[in-house]
Amino acid sequence: MAMLLLKKIRRQTAVYWAPSGSYDKHGQKAFSAGVELQVRWQSVTGDEQSETEERTRVMAKVFVGQDVEKGGVFMLGSLDSDVDDENPLSNDGAYVIRDFKYIPTLKNDDVLRMAIL
């Protein structure tokens, strides 16, 4: 039941750019090519306390069906000709993943994955 519910809530499309671990010719962090994922995007405005006890501004919580990396970028929407795939942070509504939560269900038959932007 939990697996079906976690899958059913992901009805929106978002673009995810994973950090590539390298830098471009301008010394900026480089990213892999964007991929479209089915997500549940929950816009929020508020502060959240991190593992290091720092308070940070949270813009959205994104429920995903696969692991994503801190430092990656998410944007609600799809890849089209207007999306800058080489510089994801230049896109309107693109946010850096500040944290990633991996929470098993009570029956341990699935996992809730949530990116904090």
For each residue, the residues with C-beta under 8 A, 3 or more apart:
1: 4 5
2: 5 6 105 106 107 109 110
3: 6 7 105 109 110
4: 1 7 8
5: 1 2 8 9
6: 2 3 9 10 63 65 105 110 112
7: 3 4 10 65
8: 4 5 11
9: 5 6 40 63
10: 6 7 38 39 40 63 64 65
11: 8 38 40
12: 38 39 40 41 76
13: 36 37 38 39 76 77 78
14: 36 37 39 41 62 74 75 76 77
15: 34 35 36 37 74 75 77 78 79 83 88
16: 34 35 36 37 64 68 72 73 74
17: 31 32 33 34 35 72 73 74 85 88
18: 31 32 68 69 72
19: 29 30 31 32 69 71 72
20: 30 31 32
21: 30
22: 30
23: 27 28 29 30
24: 27 28 29 30
25:
26:
27: 23 24
28: 23 24 87
29: 19 23 24 71
30: 19 20 21 22 23 24
31: 17 18 19 20 34 72 73 88
32: 17 18 19 20
33: 17 85
34: 15 16 17 31 79 83 85 88
35: 15 16 17
36: 13 14 15 16 78 79
37: 13 14 15 16 64 65 66
38: 10 11 12 13 65
39: 10 12 13 14 62 63 64 65 74 76
40: 9 10 11 12 62 63
41: 12 14 60 62 76
42: 60 61 62 63
43: 59 60
44: 58 59 60 61
45: 57 58 59
46: 57 58
47: 55 56 57 58
48: 55 56 58 99 116
49: 53 54 55
50: 53 54 55 56 98 99
51: 99
52:
53: 49 50
54: 49 50
55: 47 48 49 50
56: 47 48 50 98
57: 45 46 47
58: 44 45 46 47 48 61 98 116 117
59: 43 44 45 95 117
60: 41 42 43 44 74 76 95 117
61: 42 44 58 114 115 116 117
62: 14 39 40 41 42 74 114 115 117
63: 6 9 10 39 40 42 112 113 114
64: 10 16 37 39 67 68 113 114 115
65: 6 7 10 37 38 39 113
66: 37 113
67: 64 100 102 113
68: 16 18 64 72 74 97 100 113 115
69: 18 19 72 97 100
70: 97 98 99 100
71: 19 29 96 97
72: 16 17 18 19 31 68 69 96 97 115
73: 16 17 31 88 89 94 95 96 97
74: 14 15 16 17 39 60 62 68 94 95 97 115 117
75: 14 15 83 88 91 93 94 95
76: 12 13 14 39 41 60 93
77: 13 14 15 80 83 93
78: 13 15 36 83
79: 15 34 36 83 85
80: 77 83
81:
82:
83: 15 34 75 77 78 79 80 91
84: 87 88 90 91
85: 17 33 34 79 88
86:
87: 28 84 90 91
88: 15 17 31 34 73 75 84 85 91 94
89: 73 94 96
90: 84 87 94
91: 75 83 84 87 88 94
92:
93: 75 76 77
94: 73 74 75 88 89 90 91
95: 59 60 73 74 75 117
96: 71 72 73 89 117
97: 68 69 70 71 72 73 74 100 115 116 117
98: 50 56 58 70 116 117
99: 48 50 51 70 115 116
100: 67 68 69 70 97 113 114 115 116
101: 112 113 114 115 116
102: 67 111 112 113
103: 111 112 113 114
104: 108 110 111 112
105: 2 3 6 108 109 110 111 112
106: 2
107: 2
108: 104 105
109: 2 3 105
110: 2 3 6 104 105
111: 102 103 104 105
112: 6 63 101 102 103 104 105
113: 63 64 65 66 67 68 100 101 102 103
114: 61 62 63 64 100 101 103
115: 61 62 64 68 72 74 97 99 100 101
116: 48 58 61 97 98 99 100 101
117: 58 59 60 61 62 74 95 96 97 98
